[in-house]
Amino acid sequence: MKDVFISVCIAQLVIVGLLLIRLARGPSITDRIVALNTISAESALAVLFFSAYAGRTVYLDAALWLASFSYLGAIFWARYLERGLL
């Protein structure tokens, strides 16, 4: 089962790598914000699966905080774009 956890963790990190390319090349600021938000969510999943692989519950807190701040960041950017500040 540990092989599955580490495989999923590595797959999530590969997805993050592809999203970094989208973040750099995004044609608009909205595409870049969506890519950054998705990177945060994928990173939280990678930490979650690494926690299951390592058998350490301390990493669950880090994944929870990362996911929470990702959500708050999306709200912040949505409000920022809504006001037309970019």
Backbone as CSV, one residue per row, in Angstrom:
resi,resn,N_x,N_y,N_z,CA_x,CA_y,CA_z,C_x,C_y,C_z
1,MET,0.814,-1.196,0.000,0.000,0.000,0.000,0.861,1.265,0.000
2,LYS,2.042,1.153,0.620,2.927,2.319,0.651,3.404,2.702,-0.740
3,ASP,3.508,1.711,-1.627,3.906,2.026,-2.999,2.867,2.890,-3.693
4,VAL,1.607,2.647,-3.400,0.536,3.448,-3.996,0.606,4.881,-3.480
5,PHE,0.837,5.041,-2.175,0.898,6.381,-1.599,2.037,7.201,-2.186
6,ILE,3.215,6.609,-2.300,4.348,7.356,-2.843,4.175,7.601,-4.338
7,SER,3.532,6.690,-5.049,3.269,6.890,-6.481,2.313,8.049,-6.700
8,VAL,1.273,8.124,-5.893,0.324,9.231,-6.011,0.995,10.547,-5.633
9,CYS,1.845,10.522,-4.621,2.569,11.726,-4.212,3.460,12.236,-5.344
10,ILE,4.178,11.337,-5.987,5.043,11.724,-7.102,4.211,12.228,-8.276
11,ALA,3.069,11.595,-8.541,2.191,12.050,-9.623,1.675,13.463,-9.343
12,GLN,1.348,13.743,-8.101,0.887,15.087,-7.737,2.000,16.113,-7.969
13,LEU,3.222,15.750,-7.645,4.338,16.670,-7.859,4.620,16.892,-9.341
14,VAL,4.391,15.874,-10.162,4.529,16.044,-11.615,3.467,17.021,-12.126
15,ILE,2.259,16.896,-11.605,1.184,17.819,-11.985,1.538,19.238,-11.566
16,VAL,2.123,19.389,-10.386,2.556,20.714,-9.934,3.600,21.277,-10.896
17,GLY,4.505,20.441,-11.371,5.496,20.896,-12.335,4.861,21.403,-13.624
18,LEU,3.856,20.695,-14.108,3.152,21.150,-15.316,2.393,22.441,-15.056
19,LEU,1.844,22.575,-13.858,1.133,23.804,-13.527,2.076,24.993,-13.384
20,LEU,3.306,24.745,-13.005,4.284,25.830,-12.946,4.558,26.394,-14.340
21,ILE,4.538,25.519,-15.337,4.681,25.990,-16.716,3.488,26.860,-17.092
22,ARG,2.283,26.440,-16.696,1.084,27.233,-16.980,1.139,28.569,-16.233
23,LEU,1.692,28.544,-15.040,1.820,29.770,-14.263,2.754,30.755,-14.957
24,ALA,3.817,30.252,-15.545,4.775,31.127,-16.224,4.256,31.612,-17.575
25,ARG,3.522,30.771,-18.293,3.085,31.104,-19.652,1.659,31.616,-19.757
26,GLY,0.913,31.593,-18.668,-0.508,31.942,-18.728,-0.790,33.193,-19.532
27,PRO,-1.715,33.120,-20.465,-1.970,34.288,-21.302,-2.609,35.453,-20.545
28,SER,-3.272,35.175,-19.461,-3.899,36.274,-18.701,-3.629,36.078,-17.218
29,ILE,-3.890,37.115,-16.462,-3.675,37.055,-15.020,-4.633,36.063,-14.366
30,THR,-5.809,35.914,-14.922,-6.777,34.966,-14.365,-6.271,33.529,-14.502
31,ASP,-5.663,33.203,-15.649,-5.098,31.866,-15.822,-3.985,31.603,-14.819
32,ARG,-3.195,32.616,-14.556,-2.108,32.454,-13.587,-2.635,32.258,-12.177
33,ILE,-3.696,32.950,-11.826,-4.282,32.811,-10.495,-4.891,31.421,-10.322
34,VAL,-5.572,30.937,-11.343,-6.147,29.590,-11.278,-5.037,28.546,-11.158
35,ALA,-3.950,28.735,-11.911,-2.828,27.800,-11.823,-2.205,27.821,-10.429
36,LEU,-2.057,28.994,-9.844,-1.482,29.097,-8.504,-2.380,28.450,-7.452
37,ASN,-3.672,28.638,-7.589,-4.612,28.013,-6.662,-4.594,26.492,-6.809
38,THR,-4.498,26.013,-8.029,-4.443,24.572,-8.259,-3.129,23.984,-7.751
39,ILE,-2.036,24.738,-7.886,-0.757,24.288,-7.341,-0.861,24.106,-5.836
40,SER,-1.514,25.030,-5.170,-1.677,24.915,-3.715,-2.488,23.685,-3.340
41,ALA,-3.560,23.437,-4.069,-4.392,22.269,-3.776,-3.640,20.968,-4.053
42,GLU,-2.912,20.914,-5.159,-2.146,19.710,-5.497,-1.013,19.485,-4.499
43,SER,-0.407,20.556,-4.037,0.650,20.423,-3.033,0.090,19.884,-1.722
44,ALA,-1.096,20.347,-1.346,-1.728,19.829,-0.131,-2.013,18.338,-0.269
45,LEU,-2.457,17.917,-1.441,-2.684,16.486,-1.664,-1.386,15.696,-1.626
46,ALA,-0.321,16.265,-2.182,0.974,15.580,-2.153,1.458,15.408,-0.711
47,VAL,1.300,16.441,0.099,1.697,16.344,1.514,0.827,15.324,2.240
48,LEU,-0.454,15.289,1.910,-1.362,14.326,2.529,-0.952,12.884,2.216
49,PHE,-0.654,12.619,0.962,-0.241,11.263,0.594,1.147,10.927,1.137
50,PHE,2.026,11.926,1.227,3.320,11.661,1.841,3.158,11.346,3.324
51,SER,2.212,11.995,3.968,1.928,11.701,5.374,1.477,10.260,5.547
52,ALA,0.633,9.801,4.635,0.182,8.409,4.699,1.336,7.457,4.418
53,TYR,2.212,7.824,3.488,3.365,6.983,3.167,4.332,6.895,4.346
54,ALA,4.619,8.053,4.958,5.602,8.090,6.043,5.017,7.617,7.374
55,GLY,3.702,7.600,7.476,3.077,7.195,8.726,3.211,8.239,9.815
56,ARG,3.361,9.501,9.416,3.526,10.596,10.363,2.311,11.505,10.294
57,THR,1.647,11.688,11.401,0.436,12.518,11.414,0.745,14.002,11.485
58,VAL,1.977,14.361,11.780,2.323,15.774,11.865,2.175,16.455,10.498
59,TYR,2.362,15.712,9.434,2.222,16.279,8.094,0.758,16.553,7.732
60,LEU,-0.162,15.926,8.416,-1.579,16.194,8.160,-1.932,17.629,8.511
61,ASP,-1.340,18.149,9.578,-1.569,19.546,9.942,-1.070,20.495,8.864
62,ALA,0.100,20.177,8.320,0.656,21.010,7.251,-0.241,20.981,6.015
63,ALA,-0.773,19.823,5.668,-1.671,19.717,4.514,-2.960,20.492,4.758
64,LEU,-3.478,20.427,5.972,-4.700,21.157,6.307,-4.485,22.661,6.233
65,TRP,-3.371,23.147,6.761,-3.078,24.579,6.695,-2.869,25.036,5.258
66,LEU,-2.179,24.242,4.479,-1.937,24.600,3.086,-3.247,24.689,2.304
67,ALA,-4.129,23.740,2.519,-5.429,23.769,1.841,-6.267,24.956,2.308
68,SER,-6.208,25.270,3.589,-6.984,26.397,4.123,-6.502,27.723,3.542
69,PHE,-5.185,27.912,3.514,-4.665,29.158,2.970,-4.854,29.239,1.466
70,SER,-4.894,28.113,0.795,-5.188,28.106,-0.626,-6.592,28.646,-0.884
71,TYR,-7.523,28.202,-0.065,-8.903,28.666,-0.199,-9.004,30.163,0.091
72,LEU,-8.347,30.604,1.141,-8.379,32.033,1.473,-7.702,32.871,0.400
73,GLY,-6.636,32.342,-0.182,-5.970,33.060,-1.265,-6.853,33.204,-2.491
74,ALA,-7.630,32.177,-2.795,-8.551,32.255,-3.935,-9.622,33.312,-3.691
75,ILE,-10.115,33.382,-2.478,-11.109,34.412,-2.146,-10.497,35.804,-2.270
76,PHE,-9.280,35.956,-1.780,-8.597,37.243,-1.855,-8.418,37.695,-3.297
77,TRP,-7.915,36.806,-4.151,-7.698,37.178,-5.543,-9.002,37.447,-6.277
78,ALA,-10.054,36.705,-5.961,-11.354,36.948,-6.590,-11.878,38.331,-6.231
79,ARG,-11.746,38.711,-4.967,-12.181,40.048,-4.547,-11.322,41.130,-5.191
80,TYR,-10.035,40.851,-5.305,-9.123,41.802,-5.906,-9.457,42.027,-7.375
81,LEU,-9.747,40.946,-8.095,-10.101,41.066,-9.507,-11.483,41.677,-9.694
82,GLU,-12.388,41.381,-8.750,-13.744,41.911,-8.849,-13.749,43.431,-8.781
83,ARG,-12.870,43.974,-8.012,-12.807,45.437,-7.866,-12.070,46.099,-9.026
84,GLY,-11.508,45.298,-9.922,-10.830,45.842,-11.091,-9.499,46.465,-10.783
85,LEU,-8.801,45.962,-9.786,-7.532,46.536,-9.394,-6.372,46.014,-10.238
86,LEU,-6.630,45.003,-11.070,-5.587,44.508,-11.972,-5.923,44.841,-13.390
